[in-house]
Amino acid sequence: MDFLKKFFPFSFKFETTKQFVWTIILYCVGAFVAGIIFGLMSNIPFVGWMFSIASYLTSLYATAGVVFSILYKVGVFK
């Protein structure tokens, strides 16, 4: 559990529903902004593939953060 708290700090810090919603919004906005930036940068020849991978990993991290937030809110994690 401490391993998850280390890499997903926002997913385990809320106490109210309002904080939970803000956590979900934070992950979604972060993934959206990173996707836009990395998407634009992926058109650069020779290094675009690295930005494509970074975009995929950022989206994966945000999705995992949202899932962990929901599981924490439901009570699966303590």
Secondary structure, DSSP 8 states (H G I E B T S, - for coil): -HHHHHH-GGGG---SHHHHHHHHHHHHHHHHHHHHHHHHHTTSTTTHHHHHHHHHHHHHHHHHHHHHHHHHHHTS--
